């Protein structure tokens, strides 16, 4: 029950923040006839409300979002590697106890640092990494369908037909995202 509350609360909060940003942008930019063409114009969204501090608030928000995305991608790759090879993994264990998982996580950081050192635009890299994350969704979701129906693993907590239908729908959506996200990112621009 706690996990459901956390999931629903987190999704609701994220949705409300997204809606608030769209409404705020419409209220500030539309009356002035400003058309947003590039993300570099986004700090202008907060400057009328917060003054010069709005710029720094935007910089901090963007930094937090990019850092969070980097952590998500790195951890997901480490988890997928550990699960794919059948290694023990847990964020609750000491690195010494889960040495292969910790090693995979550390090795995955090396290309990330190299990408940063190339001088590429961090937001473009973040957006592209999120597209790659979308492309890996089917790989990470399909095993859950089997695990959530395995009686020897979950006993009486197995999924019913409604839950299975929802998971299959999510897998279908994840597959569509996987098929279109990378080409859209490459050819659609960022």
Secondary structure as GFF3:
##gff-version 3
##sequence-region A 1 190
A	DSSP	alpha_helix	2	29	.	.	.	ID=ss1
A	DSSP	three_ten_helix	30	32	.	.	.	ID=ss2
A	DSSP	three_ten_helix	39	41	.	.	.	ID=ss3
A	DSSP	alpha_helix	43	50	.	.	.	ID=ss4
A	DSSP	alpha_helix	52	85	.	.	.	ID=ss5
A	DSSP	alpha_helix	99	117	.	.	.	ID=ss6
A	DSSP	alpha_helix	122	147	.	.	.	ID=ss7
A	DSSP	alpha_helix	151	154	.	.	.	ID=ss8
A	DSSP	three_ten_helix	155	157	.	.	.	ID=ss9
A	DSSP	alpha_helix	161	188	.	.	.	ID=ss10
###
